[in-house]
Amino acid sequence: MVLFNLKTLIQKKSFTDKQKYSYKDIEKATGIKSYRLSRINTTTDYNIDIKDLEKLCNYFKCTPNDLITIYPDEKPE
């Protein structure tokens, strides 16, 4: 299962910059629509475009490993 750590990165950036960030702020900076940011944040296994991944990594100054966490699928018994 793939999970995106977008909410955590937004909170971390808000704390570091001492400014609250919203999806609209990120949309203005990256060009990624706020509804897509919401889907990335709330949908497991979201199929993100590689260009959007690059934009988010540049915006948050992070690597894909910081943005994405992969959990192994459980095998049915």
HUDA-V139315 format. One record per residue. N is the residue number from 1. OMEGA is omega in whole degrees, 0 to 359 (none if undefined). Layout:
[[N/OMEGA] [N/OMEGA]]
//
This chain:
[[1/179] [2/176] [3/179] [4/182] [5/185] [6/181] [7/179] [8/180] [9/177] [10/180] [11/180] [12/179] [13/178] [14/180] [15/182] [16/183] [17/183] [18/180] [19/179] [20/179] [21/177] [22/176] [23/180] [24/178] [25/180] [26/178] [27/180] [28/184] [29/187] [30/184] [31/178] [32/183] [33/183] [34/178] [35/178] [36/177] [37/178] [38/178] [39/178] [40/184] [41/189] [42/184] [43/175] [44/181] [45/178] [46/181] [47/184] [48/176] [49/183] [50/178] [51/177] [52/177] [53/179] [54/179] [55/180] [56/178] [57/177] [58/181] [59/182] [60/182] [61/182] [62/176] [63/175] [64/178] [65/177] [66/184] [67/187] [68/172] [69/180] [70/176] [71/179] [72/176] [73/177] [74/179] [75/178] [76/181] [77/none]]
//
